[in-house]
Amino acid sequence: MPNHIASFESETGLAELRGDCARMAPHWVVPAKAAAAPVAPSLIHGVSVPPASAKLIDATAEYGG
């Protein structure tokens, strides 16, 4: 396992980044999560998927086989 020692510059940069994020966080509003209602396939129009993309998705275990 390699022995990584962070330089002072990278540690300072990380601390500055964390501080920036902490100051910005209150400005970000998380919208209320709306429940997605299922849509009947007959209501979906105008969607085209290239054959290569369809094959890729079909080969993915979570979506296809």
N, C-alpha and C positions, 0 to 999 in steps of 0.2 A: 504494500500500500504506500503510495507516494506521500511524502511529508510536505504539506502545503502550509506555508506561513504567509499570511496576508500582509501586504505592505501597509505602512502607515497611511499612505495616500488612498488605498482602496478602503481601508477601515473608515477613514474620514469621509470619503465619498458615500459609503453606505449609511453612515450616521446622518449625513446631510440629506440623503434621499429619504430615509425614514422620517426625519423631521418634516420634510416637505410634504410627505404623504399624510402625516398626522395633522398638519395644518389644513390640508385640502379636504380631508375626509368629511368634516361637517358640511361642506358645500355640496356633497353628492347626496342626492335624495334617492332613496330606493323606492321605486313605485310599488304600490300594493300588487301582489301577485294575483292576476286574474286566472281563474280556472279555464283551461282550454276545453272547449266543447268539441266532441268528435264531429267530423264533417263527413257526410255521405260521399262516397266516390263519385256519384252522379253529379255532384255539385262542383267538382274540380274540373276546370276547363283551361285549356291553353298551356298545359305543362308538357314540355317535351324533354326527354332525357336521351342524350346520345347513347348509342348501343354500348360503347366501351365503358361508360359510367354505369350503365345498368348492370353490366356484367360484374363490374368491381363491387357494387353494392350487393348484388346477389351472392357473391362469393364471401361476403363478410358475415360471420356467424351471427352477429346481433340483428342483422336485417334480412339475410337470405338463408343460405344453407351452408 
